[in-house]
Amino acid sequence: MSLCPLILLFFNRPSTQRCKGFTLLEVLIAISIFAVVISSIYGVFTSISGTKDRLDNNSETYHQARIILDRLGREIHGIYVHSAENTNILRGGVNDQGNVFLELSTTATSSLNIDGAEFVFIRYDLVEDQEKKDGSYVINRIEKPLLGSMSNQNFPAMRLATGIKNFRIRYFSDQLWQDQWDQDQQNLPDMLEVFLSIYDNSGEEISFLTAFKIPLPGGQL
């Protein structure tokens, strides 16, 4: 069947029977709806993108905090009293320079290849980061054996973590929390609370709080 008769038939119809086009008002309404939909999609995309960027910034911070707290937890759980040598140590608080510190003796050592390293002295210090010079702090860590031929040698401090805003340890004993502790005068507390605050890559401060129970008397020798 030829298309020409159909085309002629269409144009021979009365104008009221022909298909009408969109009016200006309909076009404006369609454009408005389209703009609203696009704006909503863009808002969702922006929100997802911002969340992803925030998670990327925080992931390294959470990883760093997990390493610090896991290490502290192992060392605190490894505390015990070595009565034969009388070398058990647990001291902490704020030193004369106003810096937070923690000293402890533990069996949780990372230097297994050092003579006498099965029982070690560990010290943490929170000091201003002289390398970055941005007002943030660094946690320095010293580990050395308490027994063996190397016990009297000096070991250098290692930069355990940077970008620290705050680092605080409290000691729980006799139903009270204390900011200072000296094991020589007070024996050992029941629990240690560790507060850690770290800057992420965007400069936002993220805080962490946990507590570790000292395993006594089972660890006493």
ZIGINOR-V570145 format. One record per pair of residues at least 24 apart in sequence whose C-alpha atoms are under 7 Angstrom apart, sorted by the first residue. I is the first residue (numbers start at 0). J is the second residue. Records with the same first field share a line. If there is no record, write none. Layout:
I->J, J
This chain:
56->199, 200, 201
57->199
60->197, 199
72->211
73->107
74->105, 107
75->213
76->213, 214
77->105, 106, 107
78->104, 105, 106
79->105, 218, 219
80->219, 220
81->219, 220
82->220
88->182
89->181, 182
90->180, 181, 182
91->179, 180, 181
92->178, 179, 180
98->124, 125, 126
99->124, 125, 167
100->124, 125
114->147, 148, 149
115->144, 145, 146, 147
116->144
118->144, 145, 146
119->143, 144, 145
120->144, 145
125->166
135->162, 163, 164
136->161, 162, 163, 164
137->161, 162, 163
162->197, 198
163->196, 197, 198
164->196, 197, 198
165->195, 196
166->194, 195, 196
167->193, 194, 195
168->192, 193, 194
169->193
189->213
